[in-house]
Amino acid sequence: MEKADSTIAQMRKGVLEMCVLAAISSREAYASDILERLKQSHLIVVEGTLYPILTRLKNESFLSYRWEESNSGPPRKYYSITPEGTVFLSELRSGWNELVTSVSALAAVNTQSGYTAPFNISEQ
């Protein structure tokens, strides 16, 4: 099952941007908050994976940030989703829902007729 584990890990990496945006969409958060929100959803992500995603999303204007002083250490960078990020997240969710529907239909083999629904990712 090592190959399956590797493939599943790659699938999760493919949706991390959407998950990070979703984790921030309801309220701003700093990196530790985001990691905890992902962990609560059973998506274990390490800082070394999260920071490049945050930087990429910020550079694409989907996230903004502000610095806040902390009583228990260095200042914290709080991330929030931008209006552009909200639109992007909506588009990602729509694409995700279409993909899940297609994959679910393909995976649910109808043994009586042998029919499976078409699966077309070329539109993505």
N, C-alpha and C positions, 0 to 999 in steps of 0.2 A: 504493500500500500504506500510505499515511499513515493512513487510516481504520482499517485492520487493526492497525497499531501502537498507535493510540490505544485501541482496544477491548481489545487484549491487556494494555496497561498498566492499564486499569480492572479487568480480571479479576485481575491480580496484586494490586492494592490490596485487592480484596475478600477475599483470603485471608491478608493480612499479619498479622493478629492471631494466626491459627492458626500461622503460620510463626514468629513471635516467641516464642510460648509453646513451640513445639516446640524452638526453638533453646536455650531456657533449661531445658527439662524434665529434661535429664540432669545438669546442674550449673549453679550460679549463674554469672552473667556480668555484666560491666559493658558499657556501651553499645558500646564499640569491639569487644569480643568478639562481641556479638550481630551487629553489622554484618559482621564477618568471617565468622561462621558462615553468615549469609544469603548473603554474596558467594560462599562456597564452594559453595553450592547454586544458584548462578547467579541469585540474586535481589539485584539491585543496589538498595540502599536508602540514602538519605542521612539524616544526623542529623536534619534538619528534618522528616522523615517518621517516624523512629523514636521520637523523644521524646514526641510526642503519643500514640502508641500505648502506650508504656510508662506514661505518666501515666494514661491511660484504664483500662488493665488493672490498675494499682495501685489506682485509685479504686474499681474494681469488685471488689476483694479477690482478684483472680486472681494478682497478683504482690505480693511484699514486697521490701524492700530494706534494706541495711545500708551504713553508710559505713566505708571502710577507708582509713587513711593510706597515702600513696604516697611512695616515696623519690624519684620522678622528677617530682613536680608536686603538684597539689592532691589532696585526698582523692577517692577513687573511690566511686561508688554501685554496689554489687553487687546485682543483681536475682536473685530466685529465685521459682520457682513455688510457690504455696500449694496446700493440699489442694483448695480450691475451684477453683483454676486447673487442677489436674490433671483434675478432673471435667469442667470446661468444655472443656479440650483434647480429652478423650476424646469428648465430644459433637460437637465440631467435626470431629474425624477421621471419626467415623461419618457425619455429614452430608456431608462431603467425599467419602467413598468411595461413598455412594449417588449423589451428583451426578455423579461421574466415570463410574460405571457407566451411568447414564441417558444422559449426553451421549455416551459412547462408543457405546452401542447406537443412539442416534439418528443419529450421524455415520456409522455403518457401514451404509450402505444396501445391503439385499439386493436385487441387481438381478434375481434370478430370480423372487421372489415379490412384490417391491415393498413388503415389510413392513418397518416400522421399529418398534422397541420404544417404548412410551409414555414420554413425558418429562413429569414432573409436579413442578414446584418449589413448588407451593402448599402442600405439607406442610412446607416448611422454616420 
